């Protein structure tokens, strides 16, 4: 797989096919979802085909809320027509009376027939049979082709945005690693100076002082957080390179990114390092917003 296989969870496609004399339409729409949920609406008489059709769809779409609607229309020249005689007489009489009153031309038959409700038609819905399952399956495949193409197109655009967010995270992590206040030796030196100022001429044992400094420095050290952030950057890039259904994996990494950024901010005693951590959290939020739309 590759980045070309990355799909968003949103898309729409439609396909048409003539089965016998019946025109059959298939509309497929997909939106974000935690898992795969398929809702299928078929014409009367095809209910027995639903399990097989859902399995067909699930074989090509891994995640999202999928709505599929299949409709059948009879040719216009086969739809039965009928004239409501009572409505015809009523409209004609009213029109004739107005013609006499106003001196305008009397109504024509064509004109009366064009009045809504005078000519009755059936809804034009045509029936299909389970024997048409192969043709209907081919119709769904055609609609799925369009849906997947749309999802891939949007997925490629979103993957580019995700790659940009990951690059921004990497740059911020590198800045954090280069901050003097993120270096263990610098942290120890700063803490020693602070303790000496606080203690003044105290006779506190130097070994005890060094032990306290080492303990505080270990608590303030962000080396592990930076190392884990770098590892998460590498993992995210690996997922993007492999492609496929990576939305959940990247969402998990976004949570891990956020966890490490929170810890970095809580340990920081430097305004510069804190500012980097806050900027990091902002980019991570943007990353997570994007990956939650990926399959």
N, C-alpha and C positions, 0 to 999 in steps of 0.2 A: 504494500500500500504506500501511498504518498500523500502530499498535501492536496492532490487533486481529488482524493477520496473523502475529504473533510466536507461534511454537510451541515448546514443550519437545520433547524427544525421547522422553519416556516417556508411555505411554498404553496403554489396553486397550479393546477393543470386541468385541461379538459380534453376529451377525445370523443370522436363520433364514429359510428359504424352502422352500416345498413345490414340488417339480418332479415333475409327474405324481403318483405316489402316494408319492414318496420325500421325507422331511424332510431337508433339507440345512442343516448348521450351518457357520458361518464364524467363527473366532476370530482376531483380529489383536492382536498385542502388539508394542510397540516400546520399545526401551531406547536408551541413549546409544551412539553410534558415531562414529568419525572420518569415515566416509563413509556411503553408502547400501548396505546389505547385506540382501538379501531372501532368506529361507528359506521355501519353500513346500511344504506337504505336501497332496497331493490323493488322492482315492480311486483305487483301481486302475482303469485304463482312461482316465484323464484326463491322463496324463503329457504327451501332445502339446499340451495347452493351457497348460502351464507358462510357456513363453516369452511368450506373449501376456498371460497374467495378471500376470506380473512387470512387463511393460511398462506395464500398466494401473496397477499400484500405484506404479511409479516416476514416473508422470505426475502423481501427487498428493502424494507424500512426497519431500522433497529429501534428508533425511539421517536416519541412525539404523539400528539393527539391527532389522529387521522380521521377525517370525515369523508366518506365516499357516498355519492348519490348517483344512482343509475336510473335513467328515465327512458321511456319508450313512447314514440309518437307515430300514429298512423299517418299515411300519406293524406294530404288535404282532400284529394278527390275521392277518398273512401270514407270520409267522416259524414255520417247521416245528418240530413237537414230536415227541418219541419217548420211549417208556418203556423203560428198561433192565430187561428181564424178570428177569435174574439178580439185579440189585440189589434189585428189588422183592421177590422171593422171600426173599432173605437178610434184609432188614429186617423183613418180615412174620413170618418164623419166629422171629427174635430177640425181636420184640415180643410174639408169642404166648407164647413160653416164659416171659418175664418176667411176663406177665399171669397165667399158671397159678401161677407161684411166689409172686407177691405178692397174688393175689386181686383185682387191679385189672381194669378193663374191657378186653376184647380190642381189638386195634388195628382201625381202620377203613381202608377203601381210601383215603379222602381224607387221613387222617393219614399213611399210608405214602408217598403221592405227594408230600407236602410235604417229605420228607426230601431234603436236598441230594444230588444225584447219581442219584436215581431217575428224574426227568424230565430228558431231554436237550433242549437247544435250540441252534440255530445262533446265531452272534453277532449276528444282526440287521443286519449290514452289507448295504446295498443297493448296486446298481451303477448308475452313470451313464454316459452316452455323450458323446463329443465333440460330438454334435449339440445337447447341452444348454449349449453354451458361452455363448450369450446370457443364459440364465437365471443361470448361474454368475457371469458378469461382473456382472450386476445385484446378485447377492448380495454380491460383494466390494465393489461400490460402496457398498452400504448399510453394510457393516462399516467401510469407510474413512470414511464420513460420521461414524460414531460415534467412531472413533479420532481424526480430525482435530479434532472438537469437544472431546474430552478433552485433546488436546495444546494446543489454543488456550486452554482454560480454565487449565491449569497455566502455559502460556506468559505469559498476562496477569499472573498473580500473580508470576511470576519477573521480568517486565519492570518491575513496580513496585518490586521489591527492587533490581534493577539501577539504576533511576533514583535510588533512595535512596542507593546506594553512590556513584554519580557525583556527586550533590549533596554528599555528605560529602567526596569527594576535592576538589571545587571549593572548599569552605570551607577545607580544610587548605592548599590551594595559595595561597589569598588570605592566610591567616595567615602562610605562609612568605614571601610577597611583602612583607608589612608588617613583618616582623622587621627591626630595624635592621641585624643582621649579614648580611642578604641584600642590602643596598644597597652598590653599588660604592664610594661615597665613604666610607661607614662602615668598609668593609673596609680601604681605603687608610689611613685615619686610624689604625685599630687597628694595622695592620702597621708604620706609621711609628713609632708610639710604642714598639712592641716592639723594633724595630731600634735605636732611639735608646737604649733601656735596655741592650740587649746591647752596643752599641758604646761607650757612655760617651763619653769624650773623644777617641775615635778621629778621625783627620784624614781619614776617607774622604770623597772628593769628593761634594758634595751632588747633583750630576747623576747620579752613579753610584748613590747611595742612592735617589734618586727612581725611577731606572730599575728597580732591584731591587724596590722597593715596587710599582711598576706591574705588573711581571711576576708577583709573588706575588698581587697583588690580582686579576689576570685569571684566575689559576688557581683562586682561591677564589670567584670571582663565579658565582652560581647564577641569574643573570637568564635565561640561555638555557634552563636546565632548567625554570624556572617558566613561561616563554613556551611551551615545548613541552607542558608538562603542561596548560596552559590550552587549547592547540590540540587536544589529545587529548580533553579534556572536551567541547569543541564537536563533535568528530567522533563521539564516542559518543552524544551526544544526537541528532545527525542520523540515525545508524543506527536508534536507537529510534523516531524519528518516522516514518521510512520503512517500518519493519517488514520482514517477509519473512525469509528465511534469513540471519540476522545473527550467528549464534553464532560462526562462525570470525572474522568481522571484529572482533567485540567481544573475542574471546580474543586476537587480535593486539594490539589496543589495550591490553589488560590487561598484556601483556608489555612494551609500550612505556612504560606508566605505571610499571611496576616498574623498568625500566631508568633512567628519569629520577629516580625516588625514591632508587635506590641511589647515583647520582651526586651527588644533593643531599646525602645523608648523608655521603658520602666527602669532599665539599668543605667541609662545615660545620665551623666552629671555635667554634660556639655551642651550648651544651647545649640551649637552647630550640629552635633550628632543628633540631638533631638529633632532639629529641623529636617535633617535628612530622613529620620525615621517617620516623621509625619508626612513628608512628601512621598515616601515609599508606600505608606498606607493608602494615600490617595490614588496612586497608580494601581495598586493591588485591587482597590474597589472598581476601577475602570476595567481591569482585566477580568474580574469575576462577572461583571455585568455582561461582558461579551461571551465568555465561555458558557454561561448558562443558556445561551441560545444555540449552542452547538450540539449536534447529535452525539 
